[in-house]
């Protein structure tokens, strides 16, 4: 790569570009371009690919590794006609073979095929390593990602429909039985409460809590919080310290009571909210499933 700096200088001058203009296209400073051209430093691999795209040359030409042209490709193919009976020789027919040179910017990491301008995509960058894929391999990678998302969606739905109702209904059934034993409700009212509790439990926990980005889950965690009492002003004597201790203990007890009450309220409110949110969530989930299925096909 001894002639790399000279090649960059020549190609830049062919395009009538200054060092600053070339640096702006590469997101580097003019001083960096000057160091490349003077042979003090060398650009990295990704910058070499960008230089080839700007100069519209191959990496071999930029790095000075272009092999000599094949003499057999440049020579003319001569066709000698068969000897004729006529005394005058037939004229020679000359055919020229034109060899088109392809610009190669890199190689696909999956199929190892050489790729030129417009034939590849670059992923990654920043702190992660850059990867080069040809257009065909990139389409396959995107399709595989869509297929994986669709199968994840189907597994979530299966888990919601089968395991969700069992867990939600079982937990609600246990709660209703304990409530009937403690309160000793009339059997008719107990049966009605049990039916409503099972339905609400199935709706809230059997469907919503197993779906990602669930509104019901957000509502439940909203009520899952603890309360802290404000600060206390006291004097630096024995009575002030006793007052501070009593206020802190009382505040901690009061905060714990409030936290439990809010949690119980949220535990009762969340299933009720789920009944109204379920239809909208089901429609949204169904539309998402259709899009994932279309992308996976």
N, C-alpha and C positions, 0 to 999 in steps of 0.2 A: 504494500500500500504506500510505496514511496511517492508515486505520482498522483496520489489522491488529491492533495492540495492543489497541484497544478491543474488537474482535471476540473475541480470545482471552480477555479478561477476562470478557465477557458469557457466552461459552460455558462457561467454567470455573465461573462462579457458578451457571449453570443446572444443572450436574452436582454442585453443592455440594462442589467440590474445592478444596483449598488449593493454593498455588503449589508447595509441596513435593510434594504428592501427584501433581500433574501432572508435575513434574520427574522423579519416580521412574519414572513410566510411559514417559518419553522418554529416560531415562538421562542427564538433565542436572540441574544444581543449581537450587534455588529462586531464586537470584540471577539466573540466566539467564532464567527465566520472567518475573521482575520487570522485567528490562531490555526484554524483548519487549513487555510490556504498557505500559511507559512510553515506548515508541518509541525507546529508545536503540539497540537492535540488532534484527535480524530473523533468524528461524530459516532454516536452509538448506532446499533443496528436499525432501530426504528427511524432514526433521523436519515440514515442512508436510503431507506425505502422512500421516504418523503422527498429526498433530493432527486431520486430517479424519476418520481412522478412529475416533479417540477421541470426537470431538464428533458423529460421524455426520452430517457436512455435506459439501458439495462444496468443491472448491478455490476456485471462483468465489465462493461464499458466505463462505469464510474470508478471502479477499483483498479482499472488498468489490466484486467485479466482476459481481455478479448483474444481468443485464439486466432491465429492467422486464417484467412479465408481459404476454404478448400479449393485448391487449384483445379480439381476435377470438376467442381461445380461451375467455375468461371469459364472453363474451356468450352468451346463449341462442339456440339455433336455433329459429325460430318457423315452424311449418307453418301456412299459411293454406289452409283447405279451399276447394274450388271453390264458387262461388255455388250455393246450394240454391234450390229452388223454394219451399221453405217460407218464410214471412215472418220467422221468428225466425233470427238468425245462429247458426252453430255455434260452440261454445266453442273457444278457442285452446289448442293443445297445445304445451307448453314442454318442450324437452329440454335437459338440462345436459350439457356436455362436460367431463369431468375429465381434466386433463393431468397425468400422473405425472412428476415431476422425478427424473432419475437422478443419483446421486452419482458423480462422475468423480474418480478418484484419480490418473490419469495416462494415458499412451498407450503401447501396445505398440511396441517398437523395430522389430519385424519387419513387422507388418501395419498399424501406425499406428492401430489401433482403440482408442477410448477404453475404459478399464476401470475398474470400481468395486470395492467391497469383495468379496473372495472370488473375483474374476475374474482375478487376476494373481499372479505370483510375482516376487520381487526377488532377483536374484543379485548376487554381488560384495560389496562393502563393505570396510571396513578401509582398506588402502592402495590397493585397486583401485576403479575406478569402479563404481557400482551400475547395474544394468540391469533394466528392467521388461519382462516378457513376459506376454502373455495365456496362459491355460491351454492353449489349442490350440497356439499356437506353441511353448510350453515342451515339450509332449509331442512335437512334431515334432523339436525340438532333441535331446531325450533319445534318441529313436529313431535319429536320424542318428548320434549318438555310439555307440550299440550296433552299428549297421551297420559303422561304421569299425573298431571293435574286432574284429568278426567277420572282416572282410577282412584285418586285420593278422594274426589267428590263422591264417587259411588260407595267407597268404604265408609265415609262419614254418614251418608244417608242410611246405609245398612245398620250402622251402629246406633243411629238415632231411632230408627223404626223398631229394632229388635230389643236392644239392651236398655234404651232410654225408658220405654214404657214399663219394663219390669222393675227398674230401679225406682222410678218416680211413683208408680202405683204401689209398690211394696212399702216405700217410706211413708206415703200418705195413709195407707191402710193401717200401719202400726200406730201412727199418730192418732187416727180416729178411734182405734180400739182403746188406746190409753185414755183418750178424752171421754169415751163412754164409760169406762170403768171408774174414773175419778168423779165425773159429774153425775153419773147414773141417769142418763137421759132416757126418755121413753123410747122403746124399740123402733117405733115408726120414725121418729125424729132422728134417731141414731142411724137408721138405714139411709134416710135422705142425706144426712151429713156425710155418711160414708161414700155415697154415690158422687156427691159433689166434690168431696175431697179427692177421690180417685181420679175423676175427670180433670180437675185442676192440676193435680200432681202429674198426670200423664202429659197434659198440655205443656206445663212449664218445664218439667225436668226431662220428660221423655223426648221432647223435640228441641226446645230452645237451648237448653244448657249445653247440648252437645254440638251446637253449630258455632263455628267461629264468627267473631264479630257480632255476637248476639246482643241485641238491645236489652233483653231480659237479664242477661248476665251483668251488663253494665248497671242496670237498676239495682240488682242484688248487692253488688259491691259498693254502690253508693251508700247503702245503709250499714255497711260493714265498716264502722269507724269508731274511734274512741274519743272521749271528751276530756279536755284538760281545763282545770280551773285557772282563773287569772292569778297574777302575782299578788302578794300580800305585803302591806307596809306594817312594820313592827319596830319596836324599840329594842335597843341592845341592853336588856336587863332580864331578870328571871321571869317576870310576868310577860314581857314581850316574847321570849322564847317559848314559853308555855302556850301563849296565844297562837304563835306561828305553828307549833306542832299540832295543836287541836284543829286549826283551820286546814292544814295540809292533809291530815288524816280524814277530816270530814269531807274535804274537796275530792279526795281520791275515792271515797266511798260513793259520793254523789255522782262523780264522773263514771264510775263503774256501773251504777244503777241506770244512768241515762244511756250508756252504751248498750246495755242489755235490752232496755226497752226499745231503742231504735232498731236494734238487730231483730227483735221479735216482730216489730211492726213491718220491717222489710221482708221478713220471712213470710208474713201473711199477705203483704201487698204484691210481692213479686209474682206469685202464681196467678193472681187476679189480673195483673197487667199482661201476663203472657197470653191469657185467653183472647184479649183484644189485639195483641200484636201478632199472634200466630198467623192469621190469613195473609197479612202483608209480607211477613217473613217467608211464608211458603211460596208465594208468587215470585218473590225476588230470587229465592233459592232455585225454583224451577227454571226461570229464565237464565240464570247463571249456568245451570246444568246443560241447557240446550246449546249455549254458546261454546262450552267446553267440549261437548260432543261433536259439534260441527268442526271445531278446530282440530280435534283428534282424528277425524276421518280423512 
